[in-house]
Structures are given as structure tokens and as C-alpha cells.
Amino acid sequence: MIKENLLKLFADSFKQNWDYAAFTDYPENTTLRYSQVATEIARLHILFELNGISEGDKIALIGKNSANWCIIYLATITYGAVIVPVLHEFNPSDIMYIIEHSDSTHAFADMAIWNKLENKKHNLLKSVFSINDFSLLYSQSQVLAYANCENIFAEKFPNGFQKSDIKYLQRDNSCLVSLNYTSGTTGYSKGVMLSGNALAGNITFGIETQILQPKYKLVAFLPFAHSYGCAFDFLTATVVGCNIFIITKIPTPQLLLEAFEFVHPNVVFSVPMIIEKIYQKKIFPTISKPIFKILFSIPLINSILKNKIRKSLTGAFGGNIFQVIIGGAAMNAEVEDFFLKIHFPMTIGYGMTECAPLISYTVFSEFVPTSCGKILPKMEVKIIDKNPETGNGEVCVRGENLMLGYYKNKQATDESIDNEGWFHTGDLGTVSEDGTIFLRGRSKTMILNSNGQNIYPEEIEAKLSLMPYVSECLIVKRGKKLVALIFPDYEELTERYIDKDMLNVLMEINRIELNTQVAKYEQIAYLEIRENEFEKTPKKSIKRFLYK
């Protein structure tokens, strides 16, 4: 069992890192030290108490990443309430559904988001406060605002807030701490109940394996409302004593490059899409030229070119990275192979919201190509319903990081967690003797053709996505035929003055080339070109169920 109490981990960190920089909003470049964060948490605790918030009450948190977002999250869990992080990109109807389904009685929201929600029904909400300045945005009755706390705070801490004043609730790790609503690729949102044990399991693993170390600098651009970014860019980094530079605006490639150059981060947590875009835009157009294919075939020049590309990539990430950790979705096999061949310090982990999120990980120096790391020490893994020919079967896991279940959804909980405590992930793959996991695809996305062959659409999409002018793609089955849905790179098309007729020709060339690279039963019958991007989950995976 996890011995480290979740709330004590944060209390100890604030005391140990009191004078060190904690959260920096970027590009505003405003910084709060750990002492200031602890002080703001104490003020919010007074606000909670004045407004009758009790242990176990649900508080929704709706907004973009910011230092204040982090403070509200930490104030909620250290008070004993349950945090309900809601991705700001959800549409208003989905946000209100989550607020109502989670039984949230209070909320913190970005002003712009709240303005879109104001006309919606919110019978349960007693009050809504601004993320930006904690001011009162809405109340059902007389509610005391943040400004009312100052006099009480001054009386309670006449000498100012000190390290010795940090006394958080003694709450067992088995208690519910966070209620995270998934937005998956194959279905609708479910409320994942995460205990202090699950969060502490991820944090302590990050400490024990030194994924993060004290005084590290991070550029946090993954949404904190999603479990991956929350667990490592925020929670683990805070416990360890890092300075987290929080991207408060849309993380465009240009903004990220500027942030990396300014911060010089030690570790970067990313989703595959970021790395794949770098490869697709910056690397592939060059290395695919005939002259470079020839140069790569010459051993000495091959080594020089690889070193030059690796040095350039490391510099793009700020020049000080120990490793880039990829998670959240499957990595394109060709991209992964190239980055590993040039010895770029990259590793790929595996996780799910239901495991808060980490399931497997290996440091880049020990990473096994095509895998997603080794099962965590506090977790177990097994494969069921194996295909006798391939050995692939469904990946099942259990252990410290596993959720308590789905909120108010016993049926879904019973369907995913069996009587022995094994969580059925829905992912297909194999496991080596040492616990290294190799994923093949999702059981719900696998396509069975009329001849009984298993088709993994992700593998075909990986090849198609690297072809000219393809920004995003999805392989679906229409009748007995496979069809490719494509969202082209319209920005590049415009730059090259390529019109619609020429686009159709280029995409047909892509289809013909793709069919030479896949098995006969995987061949694409025709293409459908989309004008709009696919709708995505918080980790930027396409919501497949919308396009069947």
C-alpha cells in the first residue's frame, strides 16, 4: 500500500521549497513562490469555510491552465473537498452535464466560459467564483466573496502565514479526491473516481524513478484538466519542488518554441501529435529527398547527419532536456523509429484516466522500441483472450493506481473491473516476461473484414498521416469497403497555391501509394476530404465514434 499521504506530500513540499519559484504564468512571466501558493490556499480555505463547503463536497474547476487553476485545485483537495476538473474546450451543454452529474455545489470558472453557461440551468450550484481573481460571479443566496476573507485571514495569522501554519486535513488516501470526466475516442464522458491512493501512486513513482527532480524547470502545455498533464506537469512537479512555467494561451508551435528557448526545461511531457508534427513539417520533407537517402546509406555521413538532426531537435526544446516523455495516445511507428535511430532522448509511456493515469513507463536509456514501457511496480498486467496466431489479446491491469470506479455508473464499473479487480482497458497487445507492454490497437476500433482478418485502422492511419498535405486522417468501414477520411493541411495548400481539383488528384496519388504499403485486405477503396478538423478528446485523439 502507498504509505505517503497525498495531502502530506504537498504540505511537506511547501515547507521544503518555501522560497523557491513554484508557478509561472507564461507568456505573462508572473511567478508565485511556494510560500505564496501556500498562503493563497489558506485564504481559499477561509472562503470555503465561510460559504459552508464541507468535506466531500464537489467543486468544479473550469478554465485554461494557470497558476490560479493550480491553487484552486490544491486548495480544494487539502480542504477535504473533491475537485471536478472540467476541460474548458468542452461545449457548454457538456460542461453543465458534468456539473450536474458530478453533484458539484460550487464552481470556479473563467469569466468568458461562465458567460456562455449563464443561461443554462444550474440548480445545484450555490456559488460560482472567477478563476482569474476569485471574485464572485454567481450565487443562489447571500455568499461571502473572496474580499471578505482578508480581515479573517489577518486575525487568524497576525504574523503573516508561516510554514508552521500549514496544517492540512488528516484524510485517508482511500478517500475520493478527484472526479475526472473522460471524453474518449469510442464513447461519451464517464466520471472517473480517483482516490488519494491513485494520485499518490503516480506522484511517488515519479519521485522514486527521478522522472522529475527538485529545481527542475518545466513548460506545461498539456491541459491540467486531463490526467496526464495534471499528474506530472502539475502534481508531481509541485511535490518535487519544480518551477512550472504554465502556458496560459493556446500552445501554438511558435509559442512553445519561444517558451522552450526562454525556460530551457529539463523534461518535456508531450502527446504524440507534437512530435509527429515536428517530424512531418521539419524533418520528413528533407530526409525523403533522394540525395539524403543516398547520404544516409553512407555510414560515416549517416552518423554525422543523425548527430546534427539530434542536436537541432534538442536545441528546439531548449537545449537542456534530459528526456521527452510521450503519452496520451499511440505514437506513429515511423516517427518513433526515426527519433530512436538518431538517439533522441525520448520515451513512450502508457496510461489511462482510470489509472490516474500511469500504467507503464521506462526511462529513455532503457526504452524498448515499439513498446510503451514496463508495468509500474505497484501495478500488475495480464493479457486475456489471446489470438492464437498473433498472441495479441486485451490488456488488463490492477493495482494502486486504479480508480475507485465510475461515478453513479455501477454498470460501467462492473463491465470494466472484474471480480478479481482487473481493469479491462480495451487495448490490444502483448506483454513480455519482464512486464514490458506492446500495444497493437483498441479492441473497439479493430475492424473485422468479411474474410475474418483483423484490421487495425491506427496502423494504416500512421502511414497515411505522413503523406503529402495530410493533416489528420481516419480509416472507417463503409459497407464492405475501407474508406479514408482526410482533413488536409489547408495552410500548406494555400502557401503552394493548390486548388481543390489539384488537391483531389494529390490525395488520389496518396491513396494509390498507401495501397502499395498495406496488405491487400487493408487497401483503401476511396477517400473523403473534410473541410473541418476532426473533433478530439483532451489528449488530442480523434473521437472515432462520431465518424462511424
MIMARNU-929653 format. One record per residue (C-alpha): y, x, z. Coordinates in pm, whole numbers, plus 32768, in hexadecimal, padded with zeros to 4 digits. Layout:
N
YXZ/...
END
This chain:
548
800080008000/816980667FCA/81E980F88110/8355811780A2/841C7FDF80F6/84F07F7D7FCA/862F7F36808B/860A8073815C/85FB813D8019/875A80C97FC4/87E080F18126/876382578132/87F782A67FDD/89528229803B/894D83028174/88C8843A80C5/89AC841F7F94/8ADF83938048/8BE5846C7F9B/8B3D84867E48/8B9683C07D0E/8AB7828F7CE2/8B27819D7BD1/8C1981F37AB8/8C8380E279C7/8C9C8177786A/8D71818F7796/8E69812778A9/8DF5825B796A/8E2F81BC7AC1/8D45823E7BCD/8CCB81BA7D1C/8C2F82A67E19/8AFA82427EDE/8BD88207800F/8CAF81137F47/8B7D805B7EC5/8AF680358028/8C4B7FB5809A/8C5E7EB07F86/8AFF7E3D7FDC/8B707E078144/8C967D3380CC/8BB17C5D7FF6/8AC87C2A811D/8BEF7B9281D7/8C397AB580AB/8ACD7A4180A3/8AD079F58217/8C1979358207/8B8D785A80F3/8A49780681A1/896078D180C6/881278FD8176/86EF79EB8157/861B7987802C/873478CE7F76/874979127E01/888479B37D70/88A379C07BF4/894E7AEF7B59/89CC7ABB79F5/8A907BC97943/8A997D167890/8A447E5C793C/8B527EDC7A28/8B7E7F7D7B7C/8BCC7E267C0D/8A887D9B7B79/89C97EA87C37/8A887E677D7A/8A3E7CF07D6C/88CD7D347D2C/88B27E257E52/89817D477F38/889A7C227EED/87507CCE7F31/87CC7D8D8065/884B7C4180F4/86F07BAB80CB/87457ABE7FAE/868E7ABA7E60/873F7B407D2D/87177A887BE1/87937B737ACD/87E87AB4798F/88257B647846/89877B1B77D2/890E7AFD766A/884479C276B5/88E078867628/898F779B7722/8871769E7724/877277AC777C/88567837788C/887E76E1792C/870576A77912/86C677EC79CF/87C877957ADA/872B76407B11/85BE76AC7AF5/85F577D07BE6/869B76E97CE5/87C977D17CF1/88CD77477DE2/89D8784D7D9E/8A3179267C74/8B047A4A7C02/8B6F7A387A97/8C517ADF799D/8D877A097969/8D4A79E377F1/8BE27978782A/8C43787F7938/8D4277E07850/8C2577927761/8B537700787C/8C6376377927/8C1974F27873/8AA4750D78B3/89FA745B79D3/89DC75357B07/897C744C7C1F/88D2755A7CEE/89E8765B7CE8/8ABF76537E1F/8BA2776C7DAB/8BDC785E7C8E/8C9379AB7CB7/8D1D7A997BB3/8C5F7BDB7B72/8DA67C827B15/8E5F7C5D7C62/8D807B797D39/8E877A657D27/8E1B78F97D3E/8DDF784D7BEF/8D4177077C61/8CD876517D9C/8C4374FF7DF3/8CFD74FB7F3D/8DE475D4800F/8D6877377FD9/8DFC7871806E/8E55796F7F63/8E3A7AE97F68/8FA37B127FDE/8F4B7A5B8120/8E5A7B71817D/8F5B7C8481AD/8FD27C22830A/8E6F7BEF8384/8E087D3B82EA/8F297DED839C/8EC77D5084EB/8D587DA584BD/8D997F0D8453/8EE17F7784FD/8EA380E684AC/8E42809E8347/8CE1807B82C2/8C0B81A5832E/8AAB822282E4/8A3F81A68439/8AA9804483D8/899A802A82CF/889B7F458370/87E37E748270/86F87D5682B6/859B7DB98324/84DE7D088210/83727D4281B9/83267DCB8061/82427CA4801A/836D7BB8800A/83FD7B3A7EC3/85297C107E5E/85707BCB7CF1/852C7AAD7C02/85327B307A9D/85217A447976/846D7AD4784B/84C97A8476E7/83917AF37633/832A7B1F74C9/82217A0F74D4/82A8790075BC/83BB787C769B/844C78FA77E0/838179027920/840579697A74/83567AA97AE3/834D7AC97C5E/83757C377CC2/83407CA57E28/83DA7DCB7EDE/82877E6F7EB9/82967E607D3C/83F67EEF7D2C/83AD7FF87E33/827380587D73/833F80A87C3D/844F815B7CFF/836682377DCC/82A082927C94/83E683017BF3/843083D67D26/82D2846A7D4B/82BB84CE7BDC/842685487BD4/847C846E7AAA/85D284707B4E/865E85717C3F/878F85777D27/88DF85AB7C7B/8852855E7B23/894584B77A34/88D6838B7965/896682BC784B/88EB815B7890/88F5807C775C/87BC7FA67784/880B7E50781C/87E07E517996/87717CE5797E/86357D6B78D8/85337E0D79BB/851E7F5E7907/868F7FB47919/86A97F1D7A74/85867FE07B08/85E6813D7A92/874C81517A10/87BE80907B45/86D180647C6F/861381B07C68/874C826F7C04/880B81D97D2A/86F8822B7E26/86DA83917DA4/885383CD7DAE/88B683DF7C3E/8A0783A57B9C/89CF827E7AB1/8AC2825D7991/8AAA80EC793C/8AFB808577D7/8BCF7F4C7809/8C027EFC7697/8B147EBC7576/8A4E8003755B/8AA0805873F3/8A1581A17369/8B7382367369/8BB781D474D4/8A6782617544/8AA083AA7490/8BF683C97536/8B5E8377768A/8A4584767661/8B4185847602/8C22852B772A/8B1285037835/8A0685FE77C7/88F085277862/87B685C778F3/86CC84A87893/86F1838F7799/8637824477B8/862481967669/856E8093759A/84C280FA7453/85CD8057737A/86D1815F73D8/85ED8283737D/856C81D77244/86CE819771C8/8725830871F9/85F38367712E/862C82607022/879F82A86FF4/87C3841B703A/867584C87009/8592840F6F14/8689840E6DEC/8696858B6E04/852E85ED6E49/84A984FD6D40/855885C16C29/8469868D6B4E/850D87D96BA7/84DB879E6D1C/836F87406CE7/834088906C41/83FC894A6D54/832F889D6E63/81F2891F6DBA/825E8A896DF3/81F68AED6F5A/831E8BC86FBC/84268AE56F20/837089B76FB1/839E8A47710F/850E8A9970D3/8556893B704E/84A688937174/85698965726F/86B0891371C0/8669879C71BD/85FC87A0732B/8735885F7391/8810876A72D2/8766863C7374/877B86D274D0/88ED870F7495/891F85A57428/8898853B757E/8991861C762F/88D287637626/88538750778D/872C86607780/85E286AE7829/8539858E7774/856F844376C1/8491832E774B/843A82187656/83C380C376CA/83E97F507697/83337F32754A/82437FE67461/82C0812273B7/82AB814F723F/8182823B720C/8229830A70F9/8364833A71C8/829C839A72FC/81CE84947234/8305853E71A9/83B7855C72F8/828085ED739C/824C86E5727D/83A8877472B0/835C87887429/847786A07488/845C86547601/83F484E975DC/82F0841A768E/828382AF766C/822F81CC7791/81A0806E77A9/820B7F4F7883/824F7DDE78A4/83427D0D7971/82117C907A30/81DD7DF57AB3/834C7E367B07/83137ED079FD/824E801779F6/80D8802079AB/80A5817A7914/816D82BB78E1/813B842F78A3/8244853F78A3/829485B77741/81E9870A7770/809B865B77B6/80C8853076CD/7F9F84DD75EC/800F847B748B/7FE58309742B/7FB482AE759B/80A48209768D/805882E477B6/7F6382E078D7/7F3281BC79C5/800481DE7B01/7F4D82557C3D/7F96810B7CEF/7F0D80427BC9/7DB980067B29/7D647FBA79BF/7C377F347903/7BEB7EB377A5/7B3A7D657771/7AA97CB17643/7A817DF37580/7A517DF0740A/78FC7E9A73DB/79747F5272A4/7ACB7FCE7314/7AB17FC6748F/7BFB7F0B749F/7C177DFA75A2/7D137D537685/7DC27E38777F/7DAF7DB778E5/7E627E547A0E/7E867E1E7B84/7F2A7ED27CA8/80697F027D70/815E7EBA7C57/80CD7D687BF8/81A17C307C1E/81637B1F7D1F/813F7A257C01/821779477B24/831478737BE3/82B377037BF7/81AA773A7AEC/8051774D7B8A/7FA477067A41/804278327993/7FFB790B7AC4/7E8B78A67ACD/7E6C78E07958/7EF57A427970/7E677ABD7ABF/7CF27A897AF6/7C367A5A7C3D/7C0B7BD17C6A/7D807C137C49/7D767C9C7AE6/7EA97C507A15/7E507C0878AB/7F6A7CAC77E7/7F1D7C197692/7F337D7B7601/7E117E0E753E/7DA67F76755F/7CBC807975F4/7CBC8156772A/7C3882BB7744/7B6E8339786A/7CA483CB7913/7D5F827E78FF/7E3582C677CD/7E888182771A/7E8E815A75A0/7F2180117525/7ECD7F6C73D9/7F9A7E2A73DF/7FBF7CD57480/7E977BE87486/7F867AC8743F/80187B74730C/7ECF7BEC7277/7E857B39712F/7D207ADE70D2/7CF77AC36F5A/7C0179E56E9F/7B017B016E88/7B047B3A6FFE/7BCD7C7F7001/7CC47CBC711A/7E247D03709C/7F247DA17186/80797D4370F5/81307E4871C6/807E7F5F7106/80EC7ED56FB4/824E7E997035/8263800370A9/822E807A6F43/83167F7A6EA6/84317FB76F9E/845A811F6F23/848480BC6DB7/85DA80BF6D0C/86D77FB66D76/85EB7F0C6E71/86997ED16FBE/85997DE77062/84577D456FEF/83447C5D705D/81EA7C1D6FCA/81707AB56FDD/805379EB6F4A/80A578CD6E5C/7F6B78136DFC/7E7679256D9E/7F837A206D3C/80467B296DFA/81BE7B146DD0/82CB7C0F6E32/84107B856EC2/85217C896E95/86817CAC6F1D/871C7DB86E3C/88157EC16EA3/89417E076E15/8A347F116E8B/898A801D6DBB/89667F2F6C94/8ADC7EF06C9A/8B2880656CAC/8A52809F6B77/8AD67F6E6AB8/897C7ED36A9A/89887D626A3C/888D7C4C6A85/87CE7C72693E/87A07DE7696F/873F7DAA6ADC/86237CC96A68/85A97DDA697C/85B97EE76A8B/84FC7E106B84/83EF7DC56A81/83CA7F3C6A4C/83A07F5C6BC7/82927E506BC5/81D07EFD6AAF/81E8804D6B61/81827FB16CAD/80497F1B6C10/7FDB80796BA8/7FE780E56D17/7F1F7FCD6DB8/7DC07F416D9A/7D787E406C8C/7D5D7D286D8E/7EB27D8F6E1F/7F747D796CDA/80B77CB06CC9/80BD7B906BD0/82377B636BC6/837E7BA06C7F/84857ABF6D1B/85DD7B5A6D46/86A97AE16E70/88227AD46E8E/88267AE4700C/87837BC6710D/864A7B5171BD/86797AC27318/86087BBE741B/85987BE67582/86617CB5767F/85957DE97620/85F07DAD74B0/849B7D37743B/849C7C1C733D/84427AC573C7/83187A9572E2/82CB79327349/840E78BC72A7/83A27930714C/823C78BA7129/
END
